Amino acid sequence: MFRPPFLARVAAGAAVYALEETRRLPVAAVNFPITALSRVLQTTMHVQQFVTSLALKGDGVFERLGSAPAEQPEWATFDEDIEPASATNGHTSRFELFEEADATQTNGQVVPASLLLLETEEEVIEPAAVEVVAPEVAIRYDYPAMTLAQLRARLRMLTVEDLAQLLAFEQQTRARAPFVTMLTNRIATVQAQ
């Protein structure tokens, strides 16, 4: 079979490409304003990011030259800036209510409740090691590792028996108030239907 020269093949390919692009022209014409706007916004964002990175590098130069660091505006507060006592004013925040019940704060360190020793004046008493067997539904959905949001997402798929097993398991192990409340409410809702 005869093979045309390279330039002839390129010319034929260019003609086919031009024909294909001509066929796509109506769709491209409709999408052009959207595409153009998207590219303009993207370019604007890249320019803003570049200018910000230049400003950060400039801040670093001025800090090395001994200039005073920029002052923080009054409205800009960060968690590190707030004293723990003044942040809560002696009240428990709503986020502290949902901390896991299986960890206890001791001398600034978090110690799992399973390792926590109850101390009296005279002796140290270890908590009773009760082995609780997880029900099949808890194993199937990996309930011990579940977050509250994950449990909420699974509630509608569970039967009353599954919910009762999970509730009993939760009460025997961690007894986390939000989990117990959610399971109890769901059981009541299903039974009322």
C-alpha positions as CSV (number, residue, x, y, z in Angstrom):
1,M,0.0,0.0,0.0
2,F,1.2,3.4,-0.9
3,R,1.8,5.8,2.0
4,P,1.5,9.5,1.2
5,P,4.3,11.8,2.3
6,F,4.3,13.3,5.8
7,L,3.2,16.8,4.8
8,A,0.3,15.4,2.8
9,R,-0.9,13.4,5.9
10,V,-0.5,16.5,8.1
11,A,-2.6,18.5,5.6
12,A,-5.3,15.8,5.5
13,G,-5.3,15.7,9.3
14,A,-5.7,19.5,9.5
15,A,-8.6,19.4,7.1
16,V,-10.4,16.7,9.2
17,Y,-9.7,18.7,12.3
18,A,-11.1,21.9,10.8
19,L,-14.3,19.9,9.7
20,E,-14.8,18.5,13.2
21,E,-14.3,21.9,14.8
22,T,-16.8,23.4,12.4
23,R,-19.4,20.8,13.4
24,R,-18.8,21.6,17.1
25,L,-19.0,25.4,16.5
26,P,-22.8,25.8,17.4
27,V,-22.2,24.1,20.8
28,A,-19.0,26.0,21.4
29,A,-20.7,29.3,20.5
30,V,-23.3,28.6,23.2
31,N,-20.8,27.6,25.8
32,F,-18.2,30.4,24.9
33,P,-19.6,33.0,27.4
34,I,-19.5,30.6,30.2
35,T,-16.1,29.3,29.4
36,A,-14.7,32.8,29.0
37,L,-16.2,33.9,32.3
38,S,-14.8,30.9,34.0
39,R,-11.3,31.5,32.6
40,V,-11.4,35.2,33.6
41,L,-12.5,34.2,37.2
42,Q,-9.8,31.6,37.4
43,T,-7.1,34.0,36.2
44,T,-8.3,36.6,38.7
45,M,-8.1,34.1,41.5
46,H,-4.5,33.1,40.5
47,V,-3.4,36.7,40.3
48,Q,-4.9,37.3,43.8
49,Q,-3.1,34.3,45.2
50,F,0.2,35.4,43.6
51,V,-0.1,39.0,45.0
52,T,-0.9,37.5,48.5
53,S,2.1,35.3,48.3
54,L,4.3,38.3,47.4
55,A,2.9,40.2,50.4
56,L,3.7,37.3,52.7
57,K,7.2,37.2,51.4
58,G,7.5,41.0,51.9
59,D,6.3,40.6,55.5
60,G,9.1,38.1,56.0
61,V,11.7,40.5,54.6
62,F,10.5,43.3,56.9
63,E,10.5,41.1,60.0
64,R,14.1,40.1,59.2
65,L,15.1,43.8,58.9
66,G,13.9,44.4,62.4
67,S,10.6,46.1,61.7
68,A,7.9,45.5,64.3
69,P,5.5,42.8,63.3
70,A,2.1,43.9,62.1
71,E,-0.4,44.4,64.9
72,Q,-3.4,42.1,65.1
73,P,-6.8,43.8,64.6
74,E,-9.1,43.8,67.7
75,W,-11.7,41.7,65.9
76,A,-9.2,39.0,65.0
77,T,-9.2,36.5,67.9
78,F,-7.9,33.0,67.8
79,D,-8.4,30.1,70.2
80,E,-4.9,30.5,71.5
81,D,-5.6,34.1,72.4
82,I,-8.6,33.3,74.7
83,E,-8.0,32.3,78.3
84,P,-10.0,29.1,79.1
85,A,-11.7,30.6,82.1
86,S,-12.8,33.7,80.3
87,A,-13.9,31.8,77.3
88,T,-16.5,29.7,79.1
89,N,-17.3,32.1,82.0
90,G,-17.6,29.1,84.3
91,H,-20.1,27.3,82.1
92,T,-19.7,24.2,80.1
93,S,-19.8,24.8,76.4
94,R,-22.1,22.8,74.2
95,F,-19.1,21.2,72.5
96,E,-17.8,19.9,75.8
97,L,-21.1,18.0,76.3
98,F,-20.3,15.9,73.3
99,E,-16.8,14.9,74.2
100,E,-16.4,11.2,74.5
101,A,-17.2,9.8,77.9
102,D,-14.5,7.2,77.8
103,A,-11.7,9.8,78.4
104,T,-11.2,11.8,81.6
105,Q,-9.0,14.9,82.1
106,T,-6.3,14.3,84.7
107,N,-3.5,16.8,85.5
108,G,-3.7,18.2,82.0
109,Q,-3.4,14.8,80.4
110,V,-6.2,12.8,78.8
111,V,-6.4,9.3,80.2
112,P,-8.7,6.6,78.8
113,A,-11.4,5.6,81.3
114,S,-10.3,2.0,81.0
115,L,-6.9,2.9,82.3
116,L,-8.1,5.4,84.9
117,L,-7.5,4.4,88.5
118,L,-10.0,5.6,91.1
119,E,-7.9,6.9,94.0
120,T,-9.0,7.1,97.6
121,E,-7.0,8.4,100.5
122,E,-5.7,5.0,101.5
123,E,-5.8,2.8,98.4
124,V,-5.9,2.6,94.7
125,I,-8.9,0.7,93.3
126,E,-9.0,-0.4,89.6
127,P,-12.3,-0.4,87.9
128,A,-13.9,-3.8,87.4
129,A,-13.0,-5.2,84.0
130,V,-16.3,-6.3,82.6
131,E,-16.1,-7.8,79.1
132,V,-19.2,-6.8,77.1
133,V,-19.9,-8.8,73.9
134,A,-20.8,-6.5,71.1
135,P,-24.0,-7.5,69.3
136,E,-23.8,-8.5,65.6
137,V,-25.3,-5.1,64.5
138,A,-22.5,-3.2,66.3
139,I,-19.9,-5.3,64.6
140,R,-21.6,-5.0,61.1
141,Y,-21.6,-1.2,61.2
142,D,-18.4,-0.8,63.3
143,Y,-20.5,1.0,66.0
144,P,-17.6,1.6,68.5
145,A,-15.8,3.7,65.9
146,M,-18.9,5.6,64.8
147,T,-19.4,9.3,65.2
148,L,-22.7,10.8,66.2
149,A,-23.3,12.0,62.6
150,Q,-22.6,8.5,61.2
151,L,-25.1,7.0,63.7
152,R,-27.7,9.5,62.6
153,A,-27.2,8.6,59.0
154,R,-27.7,4.9,59.7
155,L,-30.8,5.2,62.1
156,R,-33.5,4.8,59.4
157,M,-31.9,1.5,58.2
158,L,-32.0,-0.2,61.6
159,T,-34.9,-2.2,63.1
160,V,-36.2,-1.7,66.6
161,E,-34.3,-4.9,67.7
162,D,-31.1,-3.5,66.2
163,L,-31.7,-0.1,67.9
164,A,-32.4,-1.8,71.3
165,Q,-29.2,-3.9,71.0
166,L,-27.1,-0.8,70.2
167,L,-28.7,1.1,73.1
168,A,-28.0,-1.7,75.5
169,F,-24.4,-2.0,74.2
170,E,-23.9,1.8,74.5
171,Q,-25.2,1.8,78.1
172,Q,-23.0,-1.1,79.1
173,T,-19.8,0.4,77.5
174,R,-19.4,4.1,77.0
175,A,-22.8,5.5,78.0
176,R,-22.3,8.6,75.9
177,A,-25.3,10.9,76.5
178,P,-25.9,12.0,72.9
179,F,-25.7,8.5,71.6
180,V,-28.1,7.2,74.3
181,T,-30.5,10.0,73.6
182,M,-30.5,9.5,69.9
183,L,-31.0,5.8,70.1
184,T,-33.8,6.2,72.7
185,N,-35.6,8.8,70.6
186,R,-35.4,6.7,67.5
187,I,-36.8,3.7,69.3
188,A,-39.7,5.8,70.5
189,T,-40.3,7.2,67.0
190,V,-40.3,3.7,65.4
191,Q,-42.6,2.2,68.0
192,A,-45.0,5.1,67.7
193,Q,-45.4,4.5,63.9
